[in-house]
Amino acid sequence: MAFDALEVSVQLAQSLRAPLVRLGQYDRDLVNQARRATNGIALQVSEARARVGKDRTHLWRIAAGSADEVKTALRLAEAWGYLDADALAESRVLLDRLQAMLWKLTH
């Protein structure tokens, strides 16, 4: 059975593949941070599925924090002129959707 939050987190990674390649041409540190945070979202959501109680909620909160980190990394990439809003549109929609899912899982 598919777990929607996990599926959306993988879709997010797919949507960021091209923008992060481009970002890597300008700022390797920022792209590495964004990539680690993006991977962290999916990995934490996946791990949380197998946990129970407060441990599960804690992992979903970590995933939510990583989603915020990715969102800020994209804002910085746009602020520095490395990426434009059009290149990030799909990723931002997926991030918003994922953050809403993680909010529901943690509250």
ROSE-4610 file (N, C-alpha, C; in Angstrom, 1 decimal, always signed):
// ROSE-4610
residu = [M/M/M/A/A/A/F/F/F/D/D/D/A/A/A/L/L/L/E/E/E/V/V/V/S/S/S/V/V/V/Q/Q/Q/L/L/L/A/A/A/Q/Q/Q/S/S/S/L/L/L/R/R/R/A/A/A/P/P/P/L/L/L/V/V/V/R/R/R/L/L/L/G/G/G/Q/Q/Q/Y/Y/Y/D/D/D/R/R/R/D/D/D/L/L/L/V/V/V/N/N/N/Q/Q/Q/A/A/A/R/R/R/R/R/R/A/A/A/T/T/T/N/N/N/G/G/G/I/I/I/A/A/A/L/L/L/Q/Q/Q/V/V/V/S/S/S/E/E/E/A/A/A/R/R/R/A/A/A/R/R/R/V/V/V/G/G/G/K/K/K/D/D/D/R/R/R/T/T/T/H/H/H/L/L/L/W/W/W/R/R/R/I/I/I/A/A/A/A/A/A/G/G/G/S/S/S/A/A/A/D/D/D/E/E/E/V/V/V/K/K/K/T/T/T/A/A/A/L/L/L/R/R/R/L/L/L/A/A/A/E/E/E/A/A/A/W/W/W/G/G/G/Y/Y/Y/L/L/L/D/D/D/A/A/A/D/D/D/A/A/A/L/L/L/A/A/A/E/E/E/S/S/S/R/R/R/V/V/V/L/L/L/L/L/L/D/D/D/R/R/R/L/L/L/Q/Q/Q/A/A/A/M/M/M/L/L/L/W/W/W/K/K/K/L/L/L/T/T/T/H/H/H]
num = [1/1/1/2/2/2/3/3/3/4/4/4/5/5/5/6/6/6/7/7/7/8/8/8/9/9/9/10/10/10/11/11/11/12/12/12/13/13/13/14/14/14/15/15/15/16/16/16/17/17/17/18/18/18/19/19/19/20/20/20/21/21/21/22/22/22/23/23/23/24/24/24/25/25/25/26/26/26/27/27/27/28/28/28/29/29/29/30/30/30/31/31/31/32/32/32/33/33/33/34/34/34/35/35/35/36/36/36/37/37/37/38/38/38/39/39/39/40/40/40/41/41/41/42/42/42/43/43/43/44/44/44/45/45/45/46/46/46/47/47/47/48/48/48/49/49/49/50/50/50/51/51/51/52/52/52/53/53/53/54/54/54/55/55/55/56/56/56/57/57/57/58/58/58/59/59/59/60/60/60/61/61/61/62/62/62/63/63/63/64/64/64/65/65/65/66/66/66/67/67/67/68/68/68/69/69/69/70/70/70/71/71/71/72/72/72/73/73/73/74/74/74/75/75/75/76/76/76/77/77/77/78/78/78/79/79/79/80/80/80/81/81/81/82/82/82/83/83/83/84/84/84/85/85/85/86/86/86/87/87/87/88/88/88/89/89/89/90/90/90/91/91/91/92/92/92/93/93/93/94/94/94/95/95/95/96/96/96/97/97/97/98/98/98/99/99/99/100/100/100/101/101/101/102/102/102/103/103/103/104/104/104/105/105/105/106/106/106/107/107/107]
x = [+0.8/+0.0/+0.9/+0.6/+1.4/+1.1/+2.1/+2.0/+2.1/+1.1/+1.1/+2.2/+2.5/+3.6/+4.9/+5.2/+6.4/+6.4/+5.3/+5.2/+5.5/+4.9/+5.1/+6.5/+7.1/+8.5/+9.5/+9.1/+9.9/+9.7/+8.4/+8.1/+8.8/+8.9/+9.7/+11.1/+11.7/+13.1/+13.2/+12.3/+12.3/+12.2/+11.3/+11.1/+12.3/+13.1/+14.3/+15.5/+15.5/+16.6/+17.3/+16.5/+17.1/+17.5/+16.6/+17.0/+18.3/+18.4/+19.6/+20.9/+20.7/+21.9/+22.3/+21.4/+21.7/+22.3/+21.7/+22.2/+23.6/+24.0/+25.3/+26.4/+26.0/+26.9/+27.4/+26.6/+26.8/+27.2/+26.6/+26.8/+26.8/+27.9/+28.0/+27.5/+27.8/+27.4/+25.9/+25.3/+23.8/+23.1/+23.7/+23.0/+23.2/+24.4/+24.6/+23.6/+23.4/+22.5/+21.1/+20.7/+19.3/+19.1/+20.1/+19.9/+19.9/+20.7/+20.6/+19.3/+18.8/+17.5/+16.4/+16.4/+15.4/+15.4/+16.6/+16.7/+16.2/+16.5/+16.1/+14.6/+13.9/+12.5/+11.9/+12.3/+11.8/+12.3/+13.5/+14.1/+13.4/+13.2/+12.5/+11.0/+10.3/+8.9/+8.9/+9.8/+9.8/+10.1/+11.1/+11.4/+10.2/+9.6/+8.5/+7.3/+7.1/+6.1/+6.2/+7.4/+7.7/+7.7/+7.6/+7.7/+6.3/+6.2/+5.0/+5.2/+4.1/+4.1/+4.8/+5.4/+6.1/+7.3/+7.9/+9.1/+8.6/+7.5/+7.0/+6.7/+6.1/+5.8/+7.1/+8.1/+9.4/+10.0/+10.0/+10.5/+9.8/+8.5/+7.7/+8.0/+8.3/+8.7/+10.1/+11.0/+12.3/+12.1/+11.2/+10.9/+10.4/+9.5/+8.9/+10.0/+10.9/+12.0/+12.9/+13.1/+13.9/+13.1/+11.8/+11.0/+11.1/+11.1/+11.4/+12.8/+13.7/+15.1/+15.2/+14.5/+14.5/+13.8/+12.7/+12.0/+12.9/+13.6/+14.5/+15.7/+16.2/+17.3/+16.9/+15.6/+15.1/+14.9/+14.5/+14.3/+15.7/+16.7/+18.1/+18.6/+18.4/+18.8/+18.2/+16.9/+16.3/+16.8/+17.0/+17.5/+18.8/+19.7/+21.0/+21.0/+19.8/+19.7/+20.2/+20.4/+20.8/+19.7/+18.5/+17.3/+16.2/+15.2/+14.1/+12.8/+11.8/+10.5/+9.9/+10.0/+9.4/+10.1/+11.4/+12.1/+11.7/+11.2/+10.9/+9.4/+8.6/+7.1/+6.6/+6.9/+6.4/+6.9/+8.2/+8.8/+8.1/+7.8/+7.1/+5.7/+5.0/+3.7/+3.8/+4.7/+4.9/+5.4/+6.2/+6.7/+5.5/+4.6/+3.5/+2.6/+2.3/+1.5/+2.1/+3.4/+4.1/+4.1/+4.3/+4.3/+2.9/+1.8/+0.5/+0.3/+0.8/+0.6/+1.4/+2.6/+3.4/+2.8/+2.1/+1.4/+0.3/-0.5/-1.6/-1.0/+0.1/+0.7/+1.2/+1.6/+2.2/+1.3/+0.1/-0.9/-2.2]
y = [-1.2/+0.0/+1.2/+2.2/+3.4/+4.3/+5.0/+6.0/+7.4/+8.2/+9.4/+10.3/+10.5/+11.4/+11.0/+9.7/+9.1/+9.3/+9.0/+9.2/+10.6/+11.6/+13.0/+13.4/+12.9/+13.2/+12.7/+11.5/+11.0/+11.9/+12.3/+13.2/+14.5/+15.0/+16.2/+16.1/+14.9/+14.7/+14.7/+14.0/+14.0/+15.4/+16.2/+17.5/+18.4/+18.1/+18.9/+18.5/+17.4/+16.8/+17.9/+18.4/+19.4/+20.7/+21.3/+22.5/+22.4/+21.3/+21.1/+20.9/+20.3/+20.2/+21.6/+22.4/+23.8/+24.5/+24.4/+25.1/+24.7/+23.4/+22.9/+23.6/+24.2/+25.0/+26.3/+26.7/+28.0/+27.9/+27.0/+26.9/+25.5/+24.8/+23.4/+23.2/+24.1/+24.0/+24.0/+24.9/+25.0/+23.8/+23.4/+22.2/+21.0/+20.8/+19.6/+19.7/+20.9/+21.0/+20.7/+21.3/+21.0/+19.6/+18.9/+17.5/+16.6/+16.9/+16.1/+16.3/+17.6/+17.8/+17.1/+17.2/+16.5/+15.0/+14.4/+13.0/+12.7/+13.6/+13.4/+13.3/+14.1/+14.1/+12.7/+12.2/+10.8/+9.8/+9.8/+8.8/+8.9/+10.0/+10.2/+9.7/+10.1/+9.7/+8.1/+7.6/+6.1/+5.4/+5.9/+5.3/+5.4/+6.6/+6.8/+5.8/+5.4/+4.4/+3.2/+2.8/+1.5/+1.7/+3.0/+3.3/+3.5/+3.6/+3.8/+4.9/+5.5/+6.4/+7.7/+8.3/+9.5/+9.5/+8.3/+8.2/+8.5/+8.0/+8.2/+9.7/+10.3/+11.8/+12.6/+12.2/+12.9/+12.8/+11.7/+11.5/+12.4/+12.4/+13.3/+14.7/+15.1/+16.5/+16.8/+15.9/+16.1/+16.2/+15.4/+15.5/+16.9/+17.4/+18.7/+19.8/+19.6/+20.6/+20.6/+19.4/+19.2/+19.9/+19.7/+20.4/+21.9/+22.4/+23.9/+24.3/+23.4/+23.7/+23.7/+22.8/+22.7/+24.0/+24.4/+25.6/+26.8/+26.9/+28.0/+28.0/+26.8/+26.7/+27.1/+26.8/+27.2/+28.7/+29.3/+30.8/+31.4/+30.9/+31.4/+31.3/+30.1/+29.9/+31.0/+31.3/+32.3/+33.7/+33.9/+35.2/+35.6/+34.6/+34.7/+34.8/+34.5/+34.5/+33.2/+32.1/+30.9/+30.1/+30.2/+29.6/+30.6/+30.4/+31.3/+30.6/+31.4/+30.9/+29.8/+30.0/+29.0/+27.6/+27.6/+26.3/+25.6/+26.4/+25.9/+25.7/+26.0/+26.0/+24.6/+23.6/+22.3/+21.8/+22.1/+21.7/+22.4/+23.7/+24.4/+23.9/+23.5/+23.0/+21.7/+20.8/+19.6/+19.8/+20.8/+21.1/+21.6/+22.4/+22.9/+21.7/+20.8/+19.7/+18.8/+18.5/+17.7/+18.3/+19.6/+20.3/+20.2/+20.3/+20.1/+18.7/+17.7/+16.3/+16.1/+16.6/+16.5/+17.2/+18.3/+19.0/+18.2/+17.5/+16.7/+15.5/+15.0/+13.8/+14.1/+15.4/+15.8/+16.5/+16.9/+17.6/+16.9]
z = [+0.0/+0.0/+0.0/-0.9/-1.0/+0.2/+0.7/+1.7/+1.0/+1.0/+0.2/+0.5/+1.8/+2.2/+1.6/+1.6/+1.0/-0.5/-1.1/-2.6/-3.0/-2.3/-2.6/-2.4/-1.3/-1.0/-2.2/-2.7/-3.9/-5.1/-5.3/-6.4/-6.3/-5.1/-4.8/-5.3/-4.9/-5.3/-6.9/-7.5/-9.0/-9.6/-9.0/-9.5/-9.3/-8.3/-8.0/-8.8/-9.5/-10.1/-11.1/-12.0/-13.0/-12.3/-11.4/-10.8/-9.9/-9.2/-8.4/-9.2/-10.4/-11.3/-11.7/-12.0/-12.4/-11.3/-10.1/-8.9/-8.6/-8.9/-8.6/-9.4/-10.5/-11.4/-10.7/-9.7/-9.1/-7.6/-6.9/-5.4/-5.0/-4.9/-4.5/-3.1/-2.2/-0.8/-0.7/-1.3/-1.2/-1.9/-3.0/-3.7/-2.8/-2.1/-1.3/-0.1/+0.5/+1.6/+1.2/+0.0/-0.5/-0.8/-1.4/-1.7/-0.5/+0.5/+1.8/+2.5/+2.5/+3.1/+2.4/+1.1/+0.2/+0.5/+0.5/+0.8/+2.2/+3.1/+4.5/+4.7/+3.9/+4.0/+3.8/+2.6/+2.2/+3.2/+3.6/+4.5/+5.9/+6.4/+7.7/+7.6/+6.6/+6.4/+6.3/+5.6/+5.4/+6.7/+7.5/+8.7/+9.7/+9.7/+10.7/+10.5/+9.2/+9.0/+9.8/+10.1/+10.9/+12.4/+12.8/+14.2/+14.8/+16.2/+16.9/+17.9/+18.3/+19.4/+19.1/+20.1/+20.0/+19.1/+19.0/+18.1/+16.6/+16.3/+14.9/+14.7/+15.6/+15.5/+15.4/+16.2/+16.2/+14.8/+14.1/+12.8/+11.8/+11.9/+11.0/+11.2/+12.4/+12.7/+12.1/+12.2/+11.5/+10.0/+9.4/+8.0/+7.7/+8.5/+8.3/+8.4/+9.3/+9.4/+8.1/+7.6/+6.4/+5.2/+5.2/+4.1/+4.2/+5.4/+5.6/+5.1/+5.3/+4.9/+3.4/+2.7/+1.2/+0.7/+1.3/+0.9/+1.0/+2.0/+2.2/+1.2/+1.0/+0.0/-1.4/-1.7/-3.0/-3.1/-2.0/-1.9/-2.1/-1.4/-1.5/-2.9/-3.6/-4.9/-5.9/-5.6/-6.4/-6.1/-4.8/-4.4/-5.0/-5.1/-5.7/-7.2/-7.8/-9.2/-9.9/-9.1/-9.7/-10.4/-9.8/-10.3/-10.4/-11.4/-11.5/-11.0/-10.8/-10.2/-11.1/-12.4/-13.3/-13.1/-12.9/-12.7/-11.4/-10.5/-9.1/-8.9/-9.8/-9.6/-9.2/-9.9/-9.6/-8.2/-7.9/-6.6/-5.5/-5.7/-4.6/-4.3/-5.4/-5.2/-4.4/-4.7/-4.0/-2.6/-2.4/-1.0/-0.1/-0.7/+0.0/+0.4/-0.6/-0.3/+0.7/+0.6/+1.6/+3.0/+3.1/+4.4/+5.0/+4.2/+4.7/+5.3/+4.5/+5.0/+6.3/+6.4/+7.6/+8.8/+8.5/+9.6/+10.1/+9.3/+9.7/+10.5/+10.1/+10.8/+12.2/+12.4/+13.6/+14.6/+14.1/+15.0/+15.1]
